Amino acid sequence: MSDAYDYFRAHAIAAIRKARALPRGPMRQKQRTVARVYHLLSREAALAPNIHHLDDFRAARRLERQVGR
């Protein structure tokens, strides 16, 4: 396992917990989508070098910040 895998996995778990705490509605669905993106990134990071995932991670963080607004 790589460091990126562990990092993305931790973010995926945190995002799904945040989604579970939200009431049903569009914000919850968006937060679940963010969690799925982190999960997919963690699966990819297990197979490829860490440096290739920085841009993907930054895009996922921007999306998560937009959901939080």
N, CA, C and O atoms as CSV, one atom per row, in Angstrom:
chain,resi,resn,atom,element,x,y,z
A,1,MET,N,N,0.837,-1.194,0.000
A,1,MET,CA,C,0.000,0.000,0.000
A,1,MET,C,C,0.871,1.243,0.000
A,1,MET,O,O,1.958,1.272,0.578
A,2,SER,N,N,0.372,2.247,-0.652
A,2,SER,CA,C,1.109,3.500,-0.726
A,2,SER,C,C,0.538,4.513,0.248
A,2,SER,O,O,-0.539,4.315,0.811
A,3,ASP,N,N,1.260,5.587,0.438
A,3,ASP,CA,C,0.779,6.655,1.311
A,3,ASP,C,C,-0.469,7.313,0.729
A,3,ASP,O,O,-1.391,7.661,1.466
A,4,ALA,N,N,-0.498,7.481,-0.587
A,4,ALA,CA,C,-1.655,8.107,-1.225
A,4,ALA,C,C,-2.904,7.260,-0.994
A,4,ALA,O,O,-3.989,7.796,-0.765
A,5,TYR,N,N,-2.751,5.953,-1.054
A,5,TYR,CA,C,-3.899,5.068,-0.824
A,5,TYR,C,C,-4.485,5.303,0.567
A,5,TYR,O,O,-5.694,5.479,0.718
A,6,ASP,N,N,-3.632,5.305,1.565
A,6,ASP,CA,C,-4.095,5.507,2.943
A,6,ASP,C,C,-4.731,6.884,3.118
A,6,ASP,O,O,-5.740,7.030,3.808
A,7,TYR,N,N,-4.133,7.882,2.492
A,7,TYR,CA,C,-4.634,9.248,2.603
A,7,TYR,C,C,-6.019,9.376,1.971
A,7,TYR,O,O,-6.934,9.930,2.580
A,8,PHE,N,N,-6.169,8.865,0.755
A,8,PHE,CA,C,-7.466,8.917,0.081
A,8,PHE,C,C,-8.511,8.096,0.825
A,8,PHE,O,O,-9.668,8.505,0.925
A,9,ARG,N,N,-8.115,6.960,1.337
A,9,ARG,CA,C,-9.057,6.099,2.064
A,9,ARG,C,C,-9.570,6.815,3.319
A,9,ARG,O,O,-10.760,6.754,3.630
A,10,ALA,N,N,-8.674,7.485,4.030
A,10,ALA,CA,C,-9.083,8.233,5.221
A,10,ALA,C,C,-10.075,9.343,4.847
A,10,ALA,O,O,-11.051,9.572,5.562
A,11,HIS,N,N,-9.824,10.022,3.736
A,11,HIS,CA,C,-10.752,11.069,3.291
A,11,HIS,C,C,-12.088,10.474,2.865
A,11,HIS,O,O,-13.138,11.066,3.116
A,12,ALA,N,N,-12.059,9.318,2.230
A,12,ALA,CA,C,-13.307,8.660,1.823
A,12,ALA,C,C,-14.141,8.286,3.035
A,12,ALA,O,O,-15.357,8.480,3.035
A,13,ILE,N,N,-13.510,7.758,4.059
A,13,ILE,CA,C,-14.225,7.371,5.275
A,13,ILE,C,C,-14.814,8.602,5.958
A,13,ILE,O,O,-15.963,8.588,6.400
A,14,ALA,N,N,-14.014,9.667,6.038
A,14,ALA,CA,C,-14.513,10.903,6.660
A,14,ALA,C,C,-15.678,11.491,5.864
A,14,ALA,O,O,-16.639,11.993,6.446
A,15,ALA,N,N,-15.593,11.429,4.545
A,15,ALA,CA,C,-16.659,11.989,3.702
A,15,ALA,C,C,-17.947,11.191,3.838
A,15,ALA,O,O,-19.029,11.777,3.872
A,16,ILE,N,N,-17.856,9.878,3.918
A,16,ILE,CA,C,-19.075,9.070,4.050
A,16,ILE,C,C,-19.698,9.263,5.427
A,16,ILE,O,O,-20.921,9.250,5.562
A,17,ARG,N,N,-18.879,9.440,6.434
A,17,ARG,CA,C,-19.425,9.712,7.773
A,17,ARG,C,C,-20.139,11.060,7.793
A,17,ARG,O,O,-21.187,11.213,8.420
A,18,LYS,N,N,-19.552,12.038,7.094
A,18,LYS,CA,C,-20.181,13.355,7.013
A,18,LYS,C,C,-21.513,13.252,6.273
A,18,LYS,O,O,-22.491,13.891,6.660
A,19,ALA,N,N,-21.550,12.446,5.207
A,19,ALA,CA,C,-22.788,12.273,4.451
A,19,ALA,C,C,-23.860,11.597,5.298
A,19,ALA,O,O,-25.032,11.965,5.223
A,20,ARG,N,N,-23.475,10.626,6.088
A,20,ARG,CA,C,-24.447,9.930,6.937
A,20,ARG,C,C,-25.042,10.850,7.990
A,20,ARG,O,O,-26.172,10.639,8.433
A,21,ALA,N,N,-24.294,11.866,8.393
A,21,ALA,CA,C,-24.775,12.800,9.407
A,21,ALA,C,C,-25.727,13.842,8.834
A,21,ALA,O,O,-26.481,14.471,9.576
A,22,LEU,N,N,-25.694,14.027,7.521
A,22,LEU,CA,C,-26.558,15.023,6.890
A,22,LEU,C,C,-27.985,14.494,6.738
A,22,LEU,O,O,-28.184,13.286,6.609
A,23,PRO,N,N,-28.974,15.383,6.751
A,23,PRO,CA,C,-30.351,14.948,6.477
A,23,PRO,C,C,-30.499,14.564,5.003
A,23,PRO,O,O,-29.710,14.991,4.160
A,24,ARG,N,N,-31.499,13.770,4.709
A,24,ARG,CA,C,-31.724,13.351,3.324
A,24,ARG,C,C,-31.974,14.571,2.445
A,24,ARG,O,O,-32.669,15.511,2.830
A,25,GLY,N,N,-31.389,14.525,1.259
A,25,GLY,CA,C,-31.576,15.634,0.334
A,25,GLY,C,C,-30.405,15.749,-0.617
A,25,GLY,O,O,-29.539,14.875,-0.661
A,26,PRO,N,N,-30.383,16.831,-1.376
A,26,PRO,CA,C,-29.339,16.981,-2.396
A,26,PRO,C,C,-27.931,17.129,-1.814
A,26,PRO,O,O,-26.966,16.652,-2.411
A,27,MET,N,N,-27.804,17.778,-0.669
A,27,MET,CA,C,-26.472,17.941,-0.077
A,27,MET,C,C,-25.898,16.596,0.346
A,27,MET,O,O,-24.698,16.356,0.212
A,28,ARG,N,N,-26.741,15.735,0.846
A,28,ARG,CA,C,-26.294,14.401,1.247
A,28,ARG,C,C,-25.826,13.612,0.023
A,28,ARG,O,O,-24.804,12.928,0.075
A,29,GLN,N,N,-26.573,13.710,-1.072
A,29,GLN,CA,C,-26.198,13.009,-2.299
A,29,GLN,C,C,-24.866,13.528,-2.832
A,29,GLN,O,O,-24.031,12.746,-3.287
A,30,LYS,N,N,-24.666,14.840,-2.778
A,30,LYS,CA,C,-23.404,15.413,-3.240
A,30,LYS,C,C,-22.245,14.946,-2.368
A,30,LYS,O,O,-21.168,14.637,-2.878
A,31,GLN,N,N,-22.458,14.894,-1.069
A,31,GLN,CA,C,-21.401,14.441,-0.165
A,31,GLN,C,C,-21.088,12.966,-0.406
A,31,GLN,O,O,-19.930,12.560,-0.314
A,32,ARG,N,N,-22.095,12.169,-0.710
A,32,ARG,CA,C,-21.863,10.763,-1.038
A,32,ARG,C,C,-21.071,10.631,-2.332
A,32,ARG,O,O,-20.252,9.722,-2.470
A,33,THR,N,N,-21.310,11.532,-3.276
A,33,THR,CA,C,-20.544,11.530,-4.522
A,33,THR,C,C,-19.083,11.847,-4.249
A,33,THR,O,O,-18.188,11.226,-4.823
A,34,VAL,N,N,-18.845,12.811,-3.373
A,34,VAL,CA,C,-17.475,13.140,-2.977
A,34,VAL,C,C,-16.805,11.910,-2.356
A,34,VAL,O,O,-15.648,11.617,-2.659
A,35,ALA,N,N,-17.508,11.208,-1.509
A,35,ALA,CA,C,-16.954,10.003,-0.886
A,35,ALA,C,C,-16.618,8.950,-1.935
A,35,ALA,O,O,-15.590,8.279,-1.839
A,36,ARG,N,N,-17.482,8.805,-2.932
A,36,ARG,CA,C,-17.201,7.834,-4.005
A,36,ARG,C,C,-15.969,8.231,-4.806
A,36,ARG,O,O,-15.185,7.370,-5.207
A,37,VAL,N,N,-15.793,9.527,-5.041
A,37,VAL,CA,C,-14.607,10.000,-5.768
A,37,VAL,C,C,-13.351,9.663,-4.977
A,37,VAL,O,O,-12.384,9.151,-5.541
A,38,TYR,N,N,-13.354,9.944,-3.682
A,38,TYR,CA,C,-12.200,9.608,-2.848
A,38,TYR,C,C,-11.940,8.105,-2.856
A,38,TYR,O,O,-10.788,7.673,-2.897
A,39,HIS,N,N,-12.994,7.320,-2.817
A,39,HIS,CA,C,-12.835,5.867,-2.827
A,39,HIS,C,C,-12.198,5.401,-4.138
A,39,HIS,O,O,-11.291,4.570,-4.131
A,40,LEU,N,N,-12.673,5.936,-5.251
A,40,LEU,CA,C,-12.081,5.579,-6.542
A,40,LEU,C,C,-10.621,6.029,-6.630
A,40,LEU,O,O,-9.780,5.312,-7.172
A,41,LEU,N,N,-10.328,7.203,-6.102
A,41,LEU,CA,C,-8.945,7.672,-6.097
A,41,LEU,C,C,-8.060,6.766,-5.246
A,41,LEU,O,O,-6.906,6.520,-5.596
A,42,SER,N,N,-8.592,6.272,-4.142
A,42,SER,CA,C,-7.790,5.375,-3.300
A,42,SER,C,C,-7.509,4.063,-4.026
A,42,SER,O,O,-6.420,3.502,-3.906
A,43,ARG,N,N,-8.489,3.578,-4.774
A,43,ARG,CA,C,-8.273,2.343,-5.533
A,43,ARG,C,C,-7.229,2.541,-6.624
A,43,ARG,O,O,-6.404,1.660,-6.866
A,44,GLU,N,N,-7.265,3.695,-7.283
A,44,GLU,CA,C,-6.261,3.992,-8.303
A,44,GLU,C,C,-4.885,4.185,-7.686
A,44,GLU,O,O,-3.885,3.751,-8.257
A,45,ALA,N,N,-4.825,4.828,-6.530
A,45,ALA,CA,C,-3.548,5.105,-5.879
A,45,ALA,C,C,-2.852,3.820,-5.437
A,45,ALA,O,O,-1.629,3.795,-5.299
A,46,ALA,N,N,-3.608,2.771,-5.218
A,46,ALA,CA,C,-3.000,1.503,-4.835
A,46,ALA,C,C,-2.210,0.900,-5.988
A,46,ALA,O,O,-1.344,0.051,-5.777
A,47,LEU,N,N,-2.508,1.338,-7.206
A,47,LEU,CA,C,-1.871,0.744,-8.382
A,47,LEU,C,C,-0.828,1.629,-9.046
A,47,LEU,O,O,0.035,1.117,-9.760
A,48,ALA,N,N,-0.879,2.938,-8.836
A,48,ALA,CA,C,0.000,3.872,-9.543
A,48,ALA,C,C,0.830,4.689,-8.547
A,48,ALA,O,O,0.509,4.727,-7.360
A,49,PRO,N,N,1.875,5.328,-9.016
A,49,PRO,CA,C,2.702,6.171,-8.140
A,49,PRO,C,C,1.908,7.330,-7.526
A,49,PRO,O,O,0.898,7.764,-8.081
A,50,ASN,N,N,2.363,7.809,-6.406
A,50,ASN,CA,C,1.673,8.842,-5.640
A,50,ASN,C,C,1.570,10.179,-6.363
A,50,ASN,O,O,0.548,10.855,-6.254
A,51,ILE,N,N,2.588,10.568,-7.087
A,51,ILE,CA,C,2.663,11.914,-7.658
A,51,ILE,C,C,1.558,12.169,-8.676
A,51,ILE,O,O,1.163,13.317,-8.881
A,52,HIS,N,N,1.060,11.130,-9.310
A,52,HIS,CA,C,0.052,11.296,-10.350
A,52,HIS,C,C,-1.323,11.648,-9.795
A,52,HIS,O,O,-2.216,12.011,-10.560
A,53,HIS,N,N,-1.507,11.550,-8.512
A,53,HIS,CA,C,-2.832,11.752,-7.934
A,53,HIS,C,C,-3.016,13.109,-7.273
A,53,HIS,O,O,-4.085,13.382,-6.726
A,54,LEU,N,N,-2.010,13.957,-7.308
A,54,LEU,CA,C,-2.118,15.256,-6.646
A,54,LEU,C,C,-3.198,16.127,-7.268
A,54,LEU,O,O,-3.989,16.734,-6.546
A,55,ASP,N,N,-3.246,16.200,-8.583
A,55,ASP,CA,C,-4.267,17.019,-9.248
A,55,ASP,C,C,-5.664,16.471,-8.985
A,55,ASP,O,O,-6.605,17.237,-8.778
A,56,ASP,N,N,-5.804,15.136,-8.994
A,56,ASP,CA,C,-7.101,14.526,-8.707
A,56,ASP,C,C,-7.542,14.847,-7.286
A,56,ASP,O,O,-8.714,15.135,-7.039
A,57,PHE,N,N,-6.604,14.797,-6.364
A,57,PHE,CA,C,-6.932,15.093,-4.967
A,57,PHE,C,C,-7.360,16.543,-4.810
A,57,PHE,O,O,-8.327,16.833,-4.105
A,58,ARG,N,N,-6.656,17.447,-5.455
A,58,ARG,CA,C,-7.013,18.865,-5.357
A,58,ARG,C,C,-8.409,19.123,-5.937
A,58,ARG,O,O,-9.172,19.924,-5.398
A,59,ALA,N,N,-8.729,18.452,-7.019
A,59,ALA,CA,C,-10.064,18.612,-7.617
A,59,ALA,C,C,-11.140,18.075,-6.680
A,59,ALA,O,O,-12.203,18.681,-6.548
A,60,ALA,N,N,-10.878,16.955,-6.035
A,60,ALA,CA,C,-11.847,16.391,-5.088
A,60,ALA,C,C,-12.019,17.303,-3.877
A,60,ALA,O,O,-13.133,17.451,-3.374
A,61,ARG,N,N,-10.947,17.910,-3.405
A,61,ARG,CA,C,-11.042,18.832,-2.270
A,61,ARG,C,C,-11.868,20.064,-2.639
A,61,ARG,O,O,-12.666,20.541,-1.832
A,62,ARG,N,N,-11.678,20.585,-3.865
A,62,ARG,CA,C,-12.479,21.736,-4.303
A,62,ARG,C,C,-13.956,21.370,-4.349
A,62,ARG,O,O,-14.807,22.156,-3.932
A,63,LEU,N,N,-14.258,20.194,-4.851
A,63,LEU,CA,C,-15.641,19.733,-4.907
A,63,LEU,C,C,-16.225,19.608,-3.503
A,63,LEU,O,O,-17.368,19.996,-3.264
A,64,GLU,N,N,-15.440,19.069,-2.581
A,64,GLU,CA,C,-15.927,18.919,-1.208
A,64,GLU,C,C,-16.182,20.277,-0.554
A,64,GLU,O,O,-17.145,20.434,0.196
A,65,ARG,N,N,-15.332,21.247,-0.834
A,65,ARG,CA,C,-15.534,22.594,-0.286
A,65,ARG,C,C,-16.801,23.227,-0.847
A,65,ARG,O,O,-17.500,23.944,-0.132
A,66,GLN,N,N,-17.106,22.973,-2.115
A,66,GLN,CA,C,-18.313,23.513,-2.720
A,66,GLN,C,C,-19.561,22.888,-2.110
A,66,GLN,O,O,-20.582,23.560,-1.962
A,67,VAL,N,N,-19.487,21.610,-1.754
A,67,VAL,CA,C,-20.618,20.945,-1.122
A,67,VAL,C,C,-20.849,21.534,0.260
A,67,VAL,O,O,-21.994,21.664,0.693
A,68,GLY,N,N,-19.785,21.889,0.955
A,68,GLY,CA,C,-19.890,22.420,2.306
A,68,GLY,C,C,-20.535,23.796,2.386
A,68,GLY,O,O,-20.954,24.213,3.466
A,69,ARG,N,N,-20.622,24.495,1.288
A,69,ARG,CA,C,-21.182,25.851,1.302
A,69,ARG,C,C,-22.654,25.861,1.407
A,69,ARG,O,O,-23.265,26.929,1.431
